[in-house]
Amino acid sequence: MIKNKRKLDKFYRELEAKEKLSYKQALRIYDALHKEAVHLGAISHENIWNGFEAVLRITKAMGRLSYGRRTNKKDSSKAGQR
């Protein structure tokens, strides 16, 4: 539980200022982590994008549902004004 958000925010700001990474450094860290995950069998080169298309389709469908709800609310509020 966070008791003092100001102290925590200050800590993160100071940490970020001390640990500035260049793009190249961040990329090297990412590559090392990716190689380790492949080596451990957590991921493979073949399955890295598995499920991505399904997630994308679900996200698009949810966006359409949300859009439909906004449209229906507008239509129903117009009907109540008549």
N, C-alpha and C positions, 0 to 999 in steps of 0.2 A: 504494500500500500504506500502511496506517495503522500508524505506528510507536508512537504514544503516544495511546492512546484517551482517557486522562484529559484531555490537552490539547485534543483534538478536542471532547470533551463540554463542556469549559469554554468553548471558543470558541463552540459552538452556543448554549449557555445565555446567554452575553453578547450574542450577535447577536440572539437572540430577545427579550431584555430591551430592547435598543435599538430594535428594529424592530416594536414592537407595532402592529398594524393594527386599526382599528375594522372593524366589519362593513361599513359604508358604503365605506370605503377599499378593502377587499378586493373588494367587489362592483364598484366602478368599475374596478379593475384587470382583473377577470375580463371585464367587458363590453368593455373596450378590446381585450384579447387576442382575444376572440371576434370582434369586428368586424374586426380585422386578419386573422384566419384566414379569415373569409368573403371579405374583399377580395382576399386572395392566392389564393383558390380551394382552400385546403386543406380546408375544409368548406363546406357550404352549409346553408341553413335546412332544406332538404328531407332531407338525408342525415344529420343529426345523430344520429338514433336508429336508423339502419340497422344491422342486425346485433345490436341489443340484445336482441331477442326470441330470437334463436338462442343468444346467450350465456346468457340466462336459462334456456332449456330445457336447455342442456348442464350448467349449474350444478346445476339441480334433479336431472337424471339422475345426476350424479356424487354428489350427496348421497344419493340412493336406493341407489346402489351401495355407498357407504360404510356406510350403515345396514344393508344386506343382509349385508355382510361381518361386521359386529359381531354380528348376529343368528346367522349361521352359526357363528361362533366359539363363541358361548354354547351353541348346540345341540350342536356337536361335543364340547365339553368335558363336557356332561351325558352324552353317549353313552359317553364313555370312563370315566365313574364307575360305570357299571352293572356 
